Amino acid sequence: MINLVIMAKCLSSICAVNHVVGGSLFLQGIIAMPARKALEREKIDSLEKLSDYSEKEIMQLHGFGKNAMLKLKNHMKENHFYFKN
């Protein structure tokens, strides 16, 4: 009986983790959720895909602002990725 209770608790925590992690973790902790959601809507989920866009194109996305762009550019530079011209 104790094993079933432990197993149930493990399964419920796994479900909770899967529920929370269900979204994209791309750029989590780098830019705010609205900017991450804007990228997600465009199916941009890697720095490589992001480098196919210009800075101007990304700034036109709803949810992206100057602060998010500054953080994003710094993160891209640290990882040797750049926006197209």
Buried (B, 14 or more C-beta within 10 A) or exposed (E): EEEEEEEEEEEEEEEEEEEEEEEBEBBEEBBBEEBBBBBBEBEBBEBEBBBEBEBEEBEEBEBBEEEBBEBBBEBBEEEEBEBEE
